[in-house]
C-alpha cells in the first residue's frame, strides 16, 4: 500500500471513531435523562448568550500637534 492509502484509511478510522463516540455519548445522555440530549429541548435556548466582541462607534484619531504649535 502507498503512504497516501494508509493516511486516508487512518483519517476514515479517526472520523468513524469520533462519530461513534458522539453517538455513544448521546445514547448515554438519553438513558440518564440528561438535558440537551435531543434537538427538541428548549433549555439551551433560554440561556442568554453574551457576544464575544462588543462593537462600538469608530472614533477618529486625535490630530497630533505640529511643531510650530508646540513652540508658541
C-alpha angles and dihedrals in degrees: 000000000000122000090247091057092051091048092049091049091050091051091050091048091049092049092048091049091050092050092046091051092050091049091049092050091049091049091050091049092052092051093050093045093238117169121257092032092131138027092249093069112108096192093094091052093056093062114098112238122213121213118249093220129033113216116209136173115291111243119205114243117260114261114251117237117249121237092248091057092049095054095055 
